[in-house]
Amino acid sequence: GGPDAVAEGCRAVARRFVAAMSAAPSSDMEVREIQGGHTNCVYKVSYAEMAVLVRVFGNSSEALLDREHEAACFAALSAVGFAPFLFGAFGNGRVEQFFDGRSAVVEEVRSQGPGGCSDAIAHALARLHSIPDAALPGGPGPRLWSTIDE
């Protein structure tokens, strides 16, 4: 499957999981690949005034990531409003809420004080660490090393 097949697959999963896109004709749905994914291919699917993100997991990425645990964590974080809204998951990926944005540049990350990027990062980390352990699958703590050891 070439680019046309990938685009049509993205449209199909968007229709399946997003009610506002369920009857959208392919000709009215735009699919654009988003650059920068390390282990995934990521696509923005747009229809009318709505856009979603289709994340297709990379081949052999399970060697570094426990995909089942990642999916459970993402769903849990989405449910408490910390991660993007999860529309649904399919065999090798998921459909998420799309946020338009860009990567921060070094100067922005270094910015200090109220309203600065460092301040926003600190507040987000505090919010993440305030999520009760019971809300997360498998409890607290990293799983990277145990996944690599497997």
N, C-alpha and C positions, 0 to 999 in steps of 0.2 A: 503494500500500500504506500503510494506516494503522498505528496502534500494534499491532494484533493480528497483522498480517503481519510487522512487524519482530520482535515477540516470537517468532513461529513460526520465522522465519529464524534467530534466535539459537539457539533450541532445536535446529534442524536442524544447524547447524555444530558445536554442542557435541556432539551425538550422533555426528557424522561423525569428529571428532578425539579425543574423550575416551572411552576404552574403558569407564570406569565409568558413562558416561551413554548408551552406544550403544543400549540397549533401553528407556531411560526413557520412560514415557508423558508426553505433553505436560501432562496434568493434574497430574503430580507434579513438574514443573519450573517453578521460579519465575524470572521475568525482571524485573529492575529496572534502570532507566536510572540511571547514575551521572552526576551533574552535574559540570561543571567542565572538560570537554574543550574544547580550543580549535579544533582542526582535525578532531577525530574525534567520533563518537558512541560511547559506552562503556556496556556492559551487563554486569551481574552475572547469571550463570545458575547457579542452585542446584538441586541434586538430592540428596536424602538428606543426607549429611554433607559433600558436596563442593560447591565453587563454583569457577567459572572466569570469566574476563573475556573478553568478546567485544568486540573493537575494530573498528568500521566506519569506514573512512577517509572524511573529509569530501570533498564535491564540490569540485573545482577546487583542492584543496590541493597538487596537483603543481606549481602555479606557484611555491610556496615550498620544497617538499620533493621530493627525489629518492626516490620511494617504493621503487624497486628497491634503491637503496643503503641506505635505512633498514631494509628487510626483511632484507638481508644482514647489516647491523651488528647488528640485534636478534638474529638467529639465532646469530651468532658470540658475542655477549655472553651469550646464554642458554646456549650450549654450554659456556662457561667458568664458569658459575654467577654471573655478575654481573647479568644481567637475569632477570626471571621465566621460568619454564619455558615454552617454546613448544610448544604441542600441535599446532599446524598453521596454515597460511595458506590463505586462499581469495581469490577474485578482488579484493575490495575491503576486505580486513581480515585479522584473525588471531584465534586463540584462545590465550589466555595463562593462566598461573597467576594466581589471584586472591589478593591480599593485603588483608586487612581493615585499615583504618587511617584516618587523618585527616591533614589538612594541619597542619603545625606553625604555631604562632602566633609572633609576633615575639619575645616574651620567651624562648621555647624555643630559637629559632635563635640568639639572642644569648648563651645560656648557655655559660659557659666551663668549662674543666677536665675532668678524667676523668669520663666518663659523661654529659657535656653534649652537646647537639645539635651544637654547633660541632665538638667533638672527633669525634663520629661522622661528620660530613660530611667532615672532614679525612682520616679513616681510609678512608672509601669512595673519596674522590678519589685517595688514594695507591694503593689497590688497583686502581682503574680505570687509572691511569697505569702500573701495573706489568704490564698485559696486553701481551704481545709484539705488536709491529706486524704480524708475520706472521699473527697470529690474526684480524686485522681486514681486511675487504675494502677494497681501494683504498689500504691503508697509512695512515699517520698523517696528521693534519691535517684542518681543517674543509673542508666542501664547500659551505657555504651560498652564498658569493659566486659560485662557479662555476655553481651551480644557478640563481641569480637572473640571471646574465649570459646563460644559455641562453634 
